[in-house]
Amino acid sequence: MINNVAKKNNTKIIPVDSEHYSIMKLIENHKLNEIKKIYITASGGPFLNYTLNKLKKINPKDALNHPKWKMGKKISIDSATFMNKIFEVVEAQKLFSLPESKIDVLIHPNSLVHAIIHLNNGLIKFLYHETSMVIPLANAIFDGKLNIENLFKKKVNENQKIADKLIFNQVDKNKFPFIKLKKIMNQYPSASIIINAANEVLVSEFLKKKIPYMDIYKQIFSILNDRNFKKYAIKKPKNLKEIFKIDTWAKSTIRKKI
């Protein structure tokens, strides 16, 4: 819907999130058939090195303690569960017309590389910047022409040591099972609406200490198995009213499950 509005008004959508701004800059001189794979990175959040047993004992305070970024409560929990990264994948697909096979996620605890493209000619390019949203925001708004280097001089010097040891790992599907949602969000047009709505309810309940952390995963997968899931997931909403109808069903259904 948003892409259609932009096209109708002859307007270009310029993303301001670090991953999507990075993708835009990396692919701007390449055609889709020149790109083998695009990766967006994830820090792994506060529980990257937790065992599965330890994950069962998490409380809201633990989940809000992100090692790299200062964020609001909702997005901090989504970062911990990996839900935010799945939505970023879907967003990237919509913004840049990418098939599911062309985009994936890598764990990058340093949080300095925000996107990577692997080209068919053997070259791999990535975009590196400090962990501050000022950088993608300023570059998106001022088209890269605003000098903000002095704001990060100290941080750049500190991170030059880290740059010698940049770490990238595959996502552990047992620890971050939401990575499996990428396929189903591509399979059904409204799956992302349902998952987003259910997740809003579950995160809210977790923050109120009404459900345990691991129930966020459990209940998201339970709604995917609901007898009415496919009925709503296959819909192709044409307007906000139709989106809200699907959203309402998902929230009502997940509340009954918890």
ChimeraX attribute file (.defattr): number of C-alpha atoms within 10 A of each C-alpha:
attribute: neighborCount
match mode: 1-to-1
recipient: residues
	/A:1	10
	/A:2	10
	/A:3	13
	/A:4	10
	/A:5	10
	/A:6	12
	/A:7	12
	/A:8	9
	/A:9	9
	/A:10	9
	/A:11	11
	/A:12	9
	/A:13	11
	/A:14	13
	/A:15	19
	/A:16	18
	/A:17	15
	/A:18	24
	/A:19	23
	/A:20	23
	/A:21	21
	/A:22	23
	/A:23	23
	/A:24	17
	/A:25	12
	/A:26	17
	/A:27	18
	/A:28	8
	/A:29	9
	/A:30	10
	/A:31	8
	/A:32	15
	/A:33	8
	/A:34	13
	/A:35	18
	/A:36	16
	/A:37	18
	/A:38	23
	/A:39	20
	/A:40	25
	/A:41	23
	/A:42	24
	/A:43	25
	/A:44	27
	/A:45	24
	/A:46	20
	/A:47	22
	/A:48	15
	/A:49	11
	/A:50	11
	/A:51	10
	/A:52	13
	/A:53	8
	/A:54	10
	/A:55	15
	/A:56	13
	/A:57	11
	/A:58	14
	/A:59	15
	/A:60	17
	/A:61	10
	/A:62	13
	/A:63	20
	/A:64	22
	/A:65	18
	/A:66	18
	/A:67	14
	/A:68	16
	/A:69	15
	/A:70	13
	/A:71	13
	/A:72	9
	/A:73	17
	/A:74	15
	/A:75	16
	/A:76	22
	/A:77	28
	/A:78	21
	/A:79	24
	/A:80	23
	/A:81	26
	/A:82	22
	/A:83	21
	/A:84	18
	/A:85	24
	/A:86	22
	/A:87	18
	/A:88	16
	/A:89	23
	/A:90	18
	/A:91	15
	/A:92	22
	/A:93	17
	/A:94	13
	/A:95	17
	/A:96	13
	/A:97	10
	/A:98	17
	/A:99	13
	/A:100	16
	/A:101	10
	/A:102	15
	/A:103	19
	/A:104	19
	/A:105	21
	/A:106	20
	/A:107	20
	/A:108	21
	/A:109	20
	/A:110	22
	/A:111	21
	/A:112	21
	/A:113	25
	/A:114	26
	/A:115	25
	/A:116	25
	/A:117	22
	/A:118	17
	/A:119	18
	/A:120	12
	/A:121	9
	/A:122	8
	/A:123	9
	/A:124	14
	/A:125	13
	/A:126	17
	/A:127	17
	/A:128	15
	/A:129	17
	/A:130	17
	/A:131	18
	/A:132	14
	/A:133	13
	/A:134	14
	/A:135	21
	/A:136	22
	/A:137	17
	/A:138	16
	/A:139	16
	/A:140	17
	/A:141	13
	/A:142	11
	/A:143	11
	/A:144	13
	/A:145	10
	/A:146	11
	/A:147	10
	/A:148	13
	/A:149	9
	/A:150	9
	/A:151	11
	/A:152	15
	/A:153	10
	/A:154	9
	/A:155	12
	/A:156	16
	/A:157	10
	/A:158	11
	/A:159	14
	/A:160	10
	/A:161	10
	/A:162	13
	/A:163	14
	/A:164	8
	/A:165	9
	/A:166	13
	/A:167	15
	/A:168	17
	/A:169	13
	/A:170	10
	/A:171	20
	/A:172	13
	/A:173	10
	/A:174	10
	/A:175	18
	/A:176	18
	/A:177	16
	/A:178	18
	/A:179	20
	/A:180	12
	/A:181	19
	/A:182	18
	/A:183	11
	/A:184	14
	/A:185	21
	/A:186	15
	/A:187	13
	/A:188	15
	/A:189	15
	/A:190	24
	/A:191	22
	/A:192	20
	/A:193	19
	/A:194	25
	/A:195	23
	/A:196	19
	/A:197	21
	/A:198	24
	/A:199	22
	/A:200	14
	/A:201	17
	/A:202	25
	/A:203	25
	/A:204	15
	/A:205	17
	/A:206	18
	/A:207	19
	/A:208	10
	/A:209	12
	/A:210	12
	/A:211	16
	/A:212	19
	/A:213	24
	/A:214	15
	/A:215	16
	/A:216	23
	/A:217	17
	/A:218	11
	/A:219	18
	/A:220	20
	/A:221	15
	/A:222	14
	/A:223	18
	/A:224	17
	/A:225	11
	/A:226	13
	/A:227	8
	/A:228	13
	/A:229	19
	/A:230	14
	/A:231	11
	/A:232	20
	/A:233	21
	/A:234	13
	/A:235	15
	/A:236	12
	/A:237	16
	/A:238	9
	/A:239	9
	/A:240	10
	/A:241	10
	/A:242	13
	/A:243	16
	/A:244	14
	/A:245	12
	/A:246	22
	/A:247	21
	/A:248	15
	/A:249	16
	/A:250	23
	/A:251	19
	/A:252	13
	/A:253	17
	/A:254	21
	/A:255	13
	/A:256	7
	/A:257	10
	/A:258	13
